Amino acid sequence: MPSNVSAHITGTVWKIEVKVGDKVAEGDTCVILESMKMEMPVEAPAAGTVEKIACSEGQAVNEGDVLLTLA
């Protein structure tokens, strides 16, 4: 069952740390968001494989926006 990884704050996608097909463990950093000059890691809520990346570096995102999907 796919699991969405969502932004927990409003900010800008600073760096995407994973690629489609990468295996991640629970707690691995998937994306780094920049907000108010602070870098905030977005971690995988569960282990899985990156199925889809729904954001790009430099993109503005709002709290709750889906950043990527894990299978």
PDB file of N, CA, C and O in Angstrom:
ATOM      1  N   MET A   1       0.848  -1.177   0.000  1.00  0.00           N
ATOM      2  CA  MET A   1       0.000   0.000   0.000  1.00  0.00           C
ATOM      3  C   MET A   1       0.897   1.245   0.000  1.00  0.00           C
ATOM      4  O   MET A   1       1.740   1.389   0.885  1.00  0.00           O
ATOM      5  N   PRO A   2       0.731   2.136  -0.967  1.00  0.00           N
ATOM      6  CA  PRO A   2       1.583   3.331  -1.039  1.00  0.00           C
ATOM      7  C   PRO A   2       1.420   4.239   0.173  1.00  0.00           C
ATOM      8  O   PRO A   2       0.346   4.324   0.767  1.00  0.00           O
ATOM      9  N   SER A   3       2.497   4.908   0.521  1.00  0.00           N
ATOM     10  CA  SER A   3       2.512   5.832   1.650  1.00  0.00           C
ATOM     11  C   SER A   3       3.053   7.169   1.163  1.00  0.00           C
ATOM     12  O   SER A   3       4.122   7.223   0.554  1.00  0.00           O
ATOM     13  N   ASN A   4       2.320   8.249   1.427  1.00  0.00           N
ATOM     14  CA  ASN A   4       2.760   9.578   1.008  1.00  0.00           C
ATOM     15  C   ASN A   4       3.691  10.190   2.044  1.00  0.00           C
ATOM     16  O   ASN A   4       3.486  10.028   3.247  1.00  0.00           O
ATOM     17  N   VAL A   5       4.703  10.886   1.576  1.00  0.00           N
ATOM     18  CA  VAL A   5       5.587  11.671   2.436  1.00  0.00           C
ATOM     19  C   VAL A   5       5.221  13.124   2.163  1.00  0.00           C
ATOM     20  O   VAL A   5       5.380  13.609   1.042  1.00  0.00           O
ATOM     21  N   SER A   6       4.727  13.821   3.194  1.00  0.00           N
ATOM     22  CA  SER A   6       4.226  15.186   3.019  1.00  0.00           C
ATOM     23  C   SER A   6       5.095  16.205   3.739  1.00  0.00           C
ATOM     24  O   SER A   6       5.821  15.880   4.678  1.00  0.00           O
ATOM     25  N   ALA A   7       5.001  17.452   3.271  1.00  0.00           N
ATOM     26  CA  ALA A   7       5.722  18.557   3.919  1.00  0.00           C
ATOM     27  C   ALA A   7       5.090  18.832   5.279  1.00  0.00           C
ATOM     28  O   ALA A   7       3.866  18.897   5.391  1.00  0.00           O
ATOM     29  N   HIS A   8       5.902  18.992   6.301  1.00  0.00           N
ATOM     30  CA  HIS A   8       5.391  19.285   7.638  1.00  0.00           C
ATOM     31  C   HIS A   8       5.427  20.786   7.935  1.00  0.00           C
ATOM     32  O   HIS A   8       4.947  21.231   8.977  1.00  0.00           O
ATOM     33  N   ILE A   9       5.999  21.560   7.008  1.00  0.00           N
ATOM     34  CA  ILE A   9       6.035  23.018   7.146  1.00  0.00           C
ATOM     35  C   ILE A   9       5.882  23.637   5.758  1.00  0.00           C
ATOM     36  O   ILE A   9       6.070  22.962   4.747  1.00  0.00           O
ATOM     37  N   THR A  10       5.547  24.903   5.718  1.00  0.00           N
ATOM     38  CA  THR A  10       5.540  25.650   4.469  1.00  0.00           C
ATOM     39  C   THR A  10       6.956  26.134   4.223  1.00  0.00           C
ATOM     40  O   THR A  10       7.600  26.659   5.131  1.00  0.00           O
ATOM     41  N   GLY A  11       7.446  25.964   3.007  1.00  0.00           N
ATOM     42  CA  GLY A  11       8.811  26.385   2.701  1.00  0.00           C
ATOM     43  C   GLY A  11       9.156  26.097   1.252  1.00  0.00           C
ATOM     44  O   GLY A  11       8.280  26.014   0.391  1.00  0.00           O
ATOM     45  N   THR A  12      10.437  25.947   1.000  1.00  0.00           N
ATOM     46  CA  THR A  12      10.947  25.682  -0.347  1.00  0.00           C
ATOM     47  C   THR A  12      11.720  24.369  -0.327  1.00  0.00           C
ATOM     48  O   THR A  12      12.469  24.100   0.612  1.00  0.00           O
ATOM     49  N   VAL A  13      11.539  23.550  -1.365  1.00  0.00           N
ATOM     50  CA  VAL A  13      12.299  22.301  -1.473  1.00  0.00           C
ATOM     51  C   VAL A  13      13.740  22.696  -1.762  1.00  0.00           C
ATOM     52  O   VAL A  13      14.046  23.220  -2.833  1.00  0.00           O
ATOM     53  N   TRP A  14      14.624  22.440  -0.796  1.00  0.00           N
ATOM     54  CA  TRP A  14      16.026  22.818  -0.932  1.00  0.00           C
ATOM     55  C   TRP A  14      16.803  21.707  -1.631  1.00  0.00           C
ATOM     56  O   TRP A  14      17.599  21.967  -2.534  1.00  0.00           O
ATOM     57  N   LYS A  15      16.563  20.448  -1.201  1.00  0.00           N
ATOM     58  CA  LYS A  15      17.304  19.322  -1.786  1.00  0.00           C
ATOM     59  C   LYS A  15      16.457  18.061  -1.697  1.00  0.00           C
ATOM     60  O   LYS A  15      15.821  17.788  -0.679  1.00  0.00           O
ATOM     61  N   ILE A  16      16.465  17.298  -2.788  1.00  0.00           N
ATOM     62  CA  ILE A  16      15.815  15.988  -2.805  1.00  0.00           C
ATOM     63  C   ILE A  16      16.915  14.951  -2.646  1.00  0.00           C
ATOM     64  O   ILE A  16      17.819  14.864  -3.477  1.00  0.00           O
ATOM     65  N   GLU A  17      16.838  14.175  -1.590  1.00  0.00           N
ATOM     66  CA  GLU A  17      17.914  13.242  -1.225  1.00  0.00           C
ATOM     67  C   GLU A  17      17.745  11.848  -1.830  1.00  0.00           C
ATOM     68  O   GLU A  17      18.651  11.022  -1.713  1.00  0.00           O
ATOM     69  N   VAL A  18      16.604  11.565  -2.476  1.00  0.00           N
ATOM     70  CA  VAL A  18      16.334  10.222  -2.989  1.00  0.00           C
ATOM     71  C   VAL A  18      15.961  10.291  -4.470  1.00  0.00           C
ATOM     72  O   VAL A  18      15.638  11.358  -4.992  1.00  0.00           O
ATOM     73  N   LYS A  19      16.011   9.133  -5.136  1.00  0.00           N
ATOM     74  CA  LYS A  19      15.592   8.998  -6.533  1.00  0.00           C
ATOM     75  C   LYS A  19      14.527   7.908  -6.599  1.00  0.00           C
ATOM     76  O   LYS A  19      14.427   7.068  -5.704  1.00  0.00           O
ATOM     77  N   VAL A  20      13.734   7.930  -7.671  1.00  0.00           N
ATOM     78  CA  VAL A  20      12.749   6.870  -7.879  1.00  0.00           C
ATOM     79  C   VAL A  20      13.488   5.530  -7.914  1.00  0.00           C
ATOM     80  O   VAL A  20      14.500   5.381  -8.598  1.00  0.00           O
ATOM     81  N   GLY A  21      12.965   4.568  -7.166  1.00  0.00           N
ATOM     82  CA  GLY A  21      13.582   3.240  -7.097  1.00  0.00           C
ATOM     83  C   GLY A  21      14.465   3.039  -5.879  1.00  0.00           C
ATOM     84  O   GLY A  21      14.812   1.905  -5.549  1.00  0.00           O
ATOM     85  N   ASP A  22      14.840   4.136  -5.195  1.00  0.00           N
ATOM     86  CA  ASP A  22      15.667   4.009  -3.988  1.00  0.00           C
ATOM     87  C   ASP A  22      14.877   3.344  -2.869  1.00  0.00           C
ATOM     88  O   ASP A  22      13.683   3.593  -2.704  1.00  0.00           O
ATOM     89  N   LYS A  23      15.558   2.496  -2.102  1.00  0.00           N
ATOM     90  CA  LYS A  23      14.945   1.910  -0.908  1.00  0.00           C
ATOM     91  C   LYS A  23      15.305   2.797   0.276  1.00  0.00           C
ATOM     92  O   LYS A  23      16.456   3.205   0.432  1.00  0.00           O
ATOM     93  N   VAL A  24      14.303   3.095   1.114  1.00  0.00           N
ATOM     94  CA  VAL A  24      14.536   3.925   2.298  1.00  0.00           C
ATOM     95  C   VAL A  24      14.041   3.187   3.536  1.00  0.00           C
ATOM     96  O   VAL A  24      13.107   2.388   3.471  1.00  0.00           O
ATOM     97  N   ALA A  25      14.680   3.467   4.655  1.00  0.00           N
ATOM     98  CA  ALA A  25      14.260   2.917   5.935  1.00  0.00           C
ATOM     99  C   ALA A  25      13.453   3.978   6.680  1.00  0.00           C
ATOM    100  O   ALA A  25      13.559   5.168   6.385  1.00  0.00           O
ATOM    101  N   GLU A  26      12.664   3.549   7.624  1.00  0.00           N
ATOM    102  CA  GLU A  26      11.906   4.493   8.442  1.00  0.00           C
ATOM    103  C   GLU A  26      12.879   5.478   9.085  1.00  0.00           C
ATOM    104  O   GLU A  26      13.870   5.069   9.690  1.00  0.00           O
ATOM    105  N   GLY A  27      12.600   6.780   8.953  1.00  0.00           N
ATOM    106  CA  GLY A  27      13.447   7.804   9.552  1.00  0.00           C
ATOM    107  C   GLY A  27      14.522   8.352   8.630  1.00  0.00           C
ATOM    108  O   GLY A  27      15.188   9.329   8.975  1.00  0.00           O
ATOM    109  N   ASP A  28      14.708   7.738   7.455  1.00  0.00           N
ATOM    110  CA  ASP A  28      15.692   8.268   6.493  1.00  0.00           C
ATOM    111  C   ASP A  28      15.233   9.623   5.973  1.00  0.00           C
ATOM    112  O   ASP A  28      14.040   9.828   5.750  1.00  0.00           O
ATOM    113  N   THR A  29      16.168  10.551   5.777  1.00  0.00           N
ATOM    114  CA  THR A  29      15.844  11.856   5.209  1.00  0.00           C
ATOM    115  C   THR A  29      15.600  11.701   3.716  1.00  0.00           C
ATOM    116  O   THR A  29      16.452  11.189   2.989  1.00  0.00           O
ATOM    117  N   CYS A  30      14.427  12.148   3.260  1.00  0.00           N
ATOM    118  CA  CYS A  30      14.058  12.054   1.843  1.00  0.00           C
ATOM    119  C   CYS A  30      14.203  13.400   1.140  1.00  0.00           C
ATOM    120  O   CYS A  30      14.687  13.475   0.010  1.00  0.00           O
ATOM    121  N   VAL A  31      13.779  14.452   1.818  1.00  0.00           N
ATOM    122  CA  VAL A  31      13.775  15.799   1.243  1.00  0.00           C
ATOM    123  C   VAL A  31      14.215  16.763   2.339  1.00  0.00           C
ATOM    124  O   VAL A  31      13.939  16.540   3.518  1.00  0.00           O
ATOM    125  N   ILE A  32      14.898  17.830   1.947  1.00  0.00           N
ATOM    126  CA  ILE A  32      15.232  18.894   2.897  1.00  0.00           C
ATOM    127  C   ILE A  32      14.482  20.149   2.460  1.00  0.00           C
ATOM    128  O   ILE A  32      14.625  20.615   1.330  1.00  0.00           O
ATOM    129  N   LEU A  33      13.685  20.682   3.376  1.00  0.00           N
ATOM    130  CA  LEU A  33      12.956  21.917   3.114  1.00  0.00           C
ATOM    131  C   LEU A  33      13.688  23.075   3.759  1.00  0.00           C
ATOM    132  O   LEU A  33      14.321  22.911   4.802  1.00  0.00           O
ATOM    133  N   GLU A  34      13.605  24.246   3.146  1.00  0.00           N
ATOM    134  CA  GLU A  34      14.185  25.464   3.714  1.00  0.00           C
ATOM    135  C   GLU A  34      13.028  26.385   4.065  1.00  0.00           C
ATOM    136  O   GLU A  34      12.169  26.676   3.231  1.00  0.00           O
ATOM    137  N   SER A  35      13.020  26.838   5.311  1.00  0.00           N
ATOM    138  CA  SER A  35      11.987  27.755   5.769  1.00  0.00           C
ATOM    139  C   SER A  35      12.617  28.726   6.755  1.00  0.00           C
ATOM    140  O   SER A  35      13.238  28.303   7.730  1.00  0.00           O
ATOM    141  N   MET A  36      12.468  29.992   6.516  1.00  0.00           N
ATOM    142  CA  MET A  36      13.027  31.036   7.387  1.00  0.00           C
ATOM    143  C   MET A  36      14.521  30.814   7.629  1.00  0.00           C
ATOM    144  O   MET A  36      15.004  30.949   8.753  1.00  0.00           O
ATOM    145  N   LYS A  37      15.251  30.471   6.552  1.00  0.00           N
ATOM    146  CA  LYS A  37      16.700  30.255   6.570  1.00  0.00           C
ATOM    147  C   LYS A  37      17.140  29.062   7.420  1.00  0.00           C
ATOM    148  O   LYS A  37      18.306  28.960   7.799  1.00  0.00           O
ATOM    149  N   MET A  38      16.196  28.160   7.718  1.00  0.00           N
ATOM    150  CA  MET A  38      16.530  26.942   8.451  1.00  0.00           C
ATOM    151  C   MET A  38      16.265  25.747   7.554  1.00  0.00           C
ATOM    152  O   MET A  38      15.281  25.733   6.814  1.00  0.00           O
ATOM    153  N   GLU A  39      17.129  24.746   7.609  1.00  0.00           N
ATOM    154  CA  GLU A  39      16.940  23.520   6.846  1.00  0.00           C
ATOM    155  C   GLU A  39      16.215  22.507   7.720  1.00  0.00           C
ATOM    156  O   GLU A  39      16.644  22.212   8.836  1.00  0.00           O
ATOM    157  N   MET A  40      15.107  21.975   7.197  1.00  0.00           N
ATOM    158  CA  MET A  40      14.283  21.034   7.947  1.00  0.00           C
ATOM    159  C   MET A  40      14.182  19.720   7.175  1.00  0.00           C
ATOM    160  O   MET A  40      13.608  19.706   6.087  1.00  0.00           O
ATOM    161  N   PRO A  41      14.721  18.615   7.700  1.00  0.00           N
ATOM    162  CA  PRO A  41      14.620  17.339   6.991  1.00  0.00           C
ATOM    163  C   PRO A  41      13.203  16.783   7.047  1.00  0.00           C
ATOM    164  O   PRO A  41      12.511  16.909   8.057  1.00  0.00           O
ATOM    165  N   VAL A  42      12.783  16.166   5.944  1.00  0.00           N
ATOM    166  CA  VAL A  42      11.515  15.441   5.892  1.00  0.00           C
ATOM    167  C   VAL A  42      11.890  13.969   5.810  1.00  0.00           C
ATOM    168  O   VAL A  42      12.556  13.540   4.868  1.00  0.00           O
ATOM    169  N   GLU A  43      11.457  13.196   6.806  1.00  0.00           N
ATOM    170  CA  GLU A  43      11.880  11.807   6.926  1.00  0.00           C
ATOM    171  C   GLU A  43      10.798  10.843   6.472  1.00  0.00           C
ATOM    172  O   GLU A  43       9.610  11.164   6.508  1.00  0.00           O
ATOM    173  N   ALA A  44      11.216   9.667   6.048  1.00  0.00           N
ATOM    174  CA  ALA A  44      10.283   8.618   5.644  1.00  0.00           C
ATOM    175  C   ALA A  44       9.522   8.126   6.873  1.00  0.00           C
ATOM    176  O   ALA A  44      10.137   7.794   7.887  1.00  0.00           O
ATOM    177  N   PRO A  45       8.187   8.075   6.794  1.00  0.00           N
ATOM    178  CA  PRO A  45       7.396   7.604   7.938  1.00  0.00           C
ATOM    179  C   PRO A  45       7.465   6.084   8.108  1.00  0.00           C
ATOM    180  O   PRO A  45       7.135   5.558   9.171  1.00  0.00           O
ATOM    181  N   ALA A  46       7.895   5.386   7.056  1.00  0.00           N
ATOM    182  CA  ALA A  46       8.001   3.920   7.087  1.00  0.00           C
ATOM    183  C   ALA A  46       9.023   3.499   6.037  1.00  0.00           C
ATOM    184  O   ALA A  46       9.384   4.280   5.156  1.00  0.00           O
ATOM    185  N   ALA A  47       9.477   2.272   6.143  1.00  0.00           N
ATOM    186  CA  ALA A  47      10.398   1.740   5.132  1.00  0.00           C
ATOM    187  C   ALA A  47       9.638   1.504   3.833  1.00  0.00           C
ATOM    188  O   ALA A  47       8.443   1.210   3.847  1.00  0.00           O
ATOM    189  N   GLY A  48      10.338   1.634   2.715  1.00  0.00           N
ATOM    190  CA  GLY A  48       9.704   1.384   1.427  1.00  0.00           C
ATOM    191  C   GLY A  48      10.623   1.751   0.287  1.00  0.00           C
ATOM    192  O   GLY A  48      11.804   2.038   0.485  1.00  0.00           O
ATOM    193  N   THR A  49      10.062   1.739  -0.915  1.00  0.00           N
ATOM    194  CA  THR A  49      10.789   2.101  -2.128  1.00  0.00           C
ATOM    195  C   THR A  49      10.159   3.360  -2.702  1.00  0.00           C
ATOM    196  O   THR A  49       8.934   3.468  -2.771  1.00  0.00           O
ATOM    197  N   VAL A  50      10.988   4.309  -3.114  1.00  0.00           N
ATOM    198  CA  VAL A  50      10.470   5.560  -3.681  1.00  0.00           C
ATOM    199  C   VAL A  50       9.792   5.233  -5.009  1.00  0.00           C
ATOM    200  O   VAL A  50      10.431   4.765  -5.951  1.00  0.00           O
ATOM    201  N   GLU A  51       8.483   5.491  -5.064  1.00  0.00           N
ATOM    202  CA  GLU A  51       7.692   5.168  -6.250  1.00  0.00           C
ATOM    203  C   GLU A  51       7.525   6.386  -7.158  1.00  0.00           C
ATOM    204  O   GLU A  51       7.539   6.262  -8.383  1.00  0.00           O
ATOM    205  N   LYS A  52       7.366   7.563  -6.549  1.00  0.00           N
ATOM    206  CA  LYS A  52       7.115   8.777  -7.325  1.00  0.00           C
ATOM    207  C   LYS A  52       7.602   9.988  -6.536  1.00  0.00           C
ATOM    208  O   LYS A  52       7.392  10.073  -5.326  1.00  0.00           O
ATOM    209  N   ILE A  53       8.253  10.923  -7.224  1.00  0.00           N
ATOM    210  CA  ILE A  53       8.657  12.186  -6.612  1.00  0.00           C
ATOM    211  C   ILE A  53       7.749  13.267  -7.184  1.00  0.00           C
ATOM    212  O   ILE A  53       7.698  13.465  -8.398  1.00  0.00           O
ATOM    213  N   ALA A  54       7.035  13.964  -6.308  1.00  0.00           N
ATOM    214  CA  ALA A  54       6.008  14.919  -6.739  1.00  0.00           C
ATOM    215  C   ALA A  54       6.429  16.371  -6.533  1.00  0.00           C
ATOM    216  O   ALA A  54       5.586  17.268  -6.534  1.00  0.00           O
ATOM    217  N   CYS A  55       7.734  16.608  -6.357  1.00  0.00           N
ATOM    218  CA  CYS A  55       8.216  17.977  -6.163  1.00  0.00           C
ATOM    219  C   CYS A  55       9.542  18.128  -6.893  1.00  0.00           C
ATOM    220  O   CYS A  55      10.113  17.146  -7.368  1.00  0.00           O
ATOM    221  N   SER A  56      10.023  19.346  -6.979  1.00  0.00           N
ATOM    222  CA  SER A  56      11.325  19.589  -7.587  1.00  0.00           C
ATOM    223  C   SER A  56      12.083  20.587  -6.735  1.00  0.00           C
ATOM    224  O   SER A  56      11.480  21.370  -6.000  1.00  0.00           O
ATOM    225  N   GLU A  57      13.408  20.561  -6.833  1.00  0.00           N
ATOM    226  CA  GLU A  57      14.227  21.477  -6.043  1.00  0.00           C
ATOM    227  C   GLU A  57      13.900  22.909  -6.443  1.00  0.00           C
ATOM    228  O   GLU A  57      13.797  23.229  -7.627  1.00  0.00           O
ATOM    229  N   GLY A  58      13.737  23.768  -5.435  1.00  0.00           N
ATOM    230  CA  GLY A  58      13.406  25.167  -5.670  1.00  0.00           C
ATOM    231  C   GLY A  58      11.908  25.442  -5.637  1.00  0.00           C
ATOM    232  O   GLY A  58      11.492  26.601  -5.650  1.00  0.00           O
ATOM    233  N   GLN A  59      11.097  24.396  -5.597  1.00  0.00           N
ATOM    234  CA  GLN A  59       9.641  24.541  -5.592  1.00  0.00           C
ATOM    235  C   GLN A  59       9.144  24.970  -4.217  1.00  0.00           C
ATOM    236  O   GLN A  59       9.602  24.456  -3.196  1.00  0.00           O
ATOM    237  N   ALA A  60       8.208  25.913  -4.193  1.00  0.00           N
ATOM    238  CA  ALA A  60       7.555  26.308  -2.949  1.00  0.00           C
ATOM    239  C   ALA A  60       6.473  25.282  -2.619  1.00  0.00           C
ATOM    240  O   ALA A  60       5.709  24.876  -3.495  1.00  0.00           O
ATOM    241  N   VAL A  61       6.410  24.865  -1.355  1.00  0.00           N
ATOM    242  CA  VAL A  61       5.404  23.899  -0.922  1.00  0.00           C
ATOM    243  C   VAL A  61       4.715  24.408   0.341  1.00  0.00           C
ATOM    244  O   VAL A  61       5.277  25.185   1.111  1.00  0.00           O
ATOM    245  N   ASN A  62       3.492  23.948   0.527  1.00  0.00           N
ATOM    246  CA  ASN A  62       2.723  24.283   1.717  1.00  0.00           C
ATOM    247  C   ASN A  62       2.681  23.081   2.645  1.00  0.00           C
ATOM    248  O   ASN A  62       2.874  21.947   2.207  1.00  0.00           O
ATOM    249  N   GLU A  63       2.432  23.324   3.912  1.00  0.00           N
ATOM    250  CA  GLU A  63       2.283  22.242   4.877  1.00  0.00           C
ATOM    251  C   GLU A  63       1.215  21.288   4.373  1.00  0.00           C
ATOM    252  O   GLU A  63       0.122  21.715   4.000  1.00  0.00           O
ATOM    253  N   GLY A  64       1.527  19.990   4.360  1.00  0.00           N
ATOM    254  CA  GLY A  64       0.581  18.973   3.923  1.00  0.00           C
ATOM    255  C   GLY A  64       0.719  18.560   2.469  1.00  0.00           C
ATOM    256  O   GLY A  64       0.153  17.542   2.070  1.00  0.00           O
ATOM    257  N   ASP A  65       1.466  19.330   1.653  1.00  0.00           N
ATOM    258  CA  ASP A  65       1.680  18.959   0.250  1.00  0.00           C
ATOM    259  C   ASP A  65       2.457  17.652   0.164  1.00  0.00           C
ATOM    260  O   ASP A  65       3.415  17.449   0.909  1.00  0.00           O
ATOM    261  N   VAL A  66       2.049  16.763  -0.744  1.00  0.00           N
ATOM    262  CA  VAL A  66       2.747  15.496  -0.943  1.00  0.00           C
ATOM    263  C   VAL A  66       4.049  15.757  -1.705  1.00  0.00           C
ATOM    264  O   VAL A  66       4.041  16.359  -2.779  1.00  0.00           O
ATOM    265  N   LEU A  67       5.154  15.301  -1.141  1.00  0.00           N
ATOM    266  CA  LEU A  67       6.467  15.458  -1.753  1.00  0.00           C
ATOM    267  C   LEU A  67       6.879  14.237  -2.551  1.00  0.00           C
ATOM    268  O   LEU A  67       7.454  14.354  -3.634  1.00  0.00           O
ATOM    269  N   LEU A  68       6.579  13.050  -2.003  1.00  0.00           N
ATOM    270  CA  LEU A  68       6.883  11.814  -2.713  1.00  0.00           C
ATOM    271  C   LEU A  68       6.027  10.684  -2.172  1.00  0.00           C
ATOM    272  O   LEU A  68       5.401  10.798  -1.119  1.00  0.00           O
ATOM    273  N   THR A  69       6.016   9.588  -2.922  1.00  0.00           N
ATOM    274  CA  THR A  69       5.219   8.427  -2.546  1.00  0.00           C
ATOM    275  C   THR A  69       6.144   7.224  -2.413  1.00  0.00           C
ATOM    276  O   THR A  69       7.011   6.988  -3.254  1.00  0.00           O
ATOM    277  N   LEU A  70       5.937   6.465  -1.328  1.00  0.00           N
ATOM    278  CA  LEU A  70       6.688   5.235  -1.093  1.00  0.00           C
ATOM    279  C   LEU A  70       5.776   4.043  -1.357  1.00  0.00           C
ATOM    280  O   LEU A  70       4.597   4.071  -1.004  1.00  0.00           O
ATOM    281  N   ALA A  71       6.312   3.007  -1.970  1.00  0.00           N
ATOM    282  CA  ALA A  71       5.550   1.786  -2.229  1.00  0.00           C
ATOM    283  C   ALA A  71       5.944   0.736  -1.203  1.00  0.00           C
ATOM    284  O   ALA A  71       5.424  -0.380  -1.231  1.00  0.00           O
TER     285      ALA A  71
END
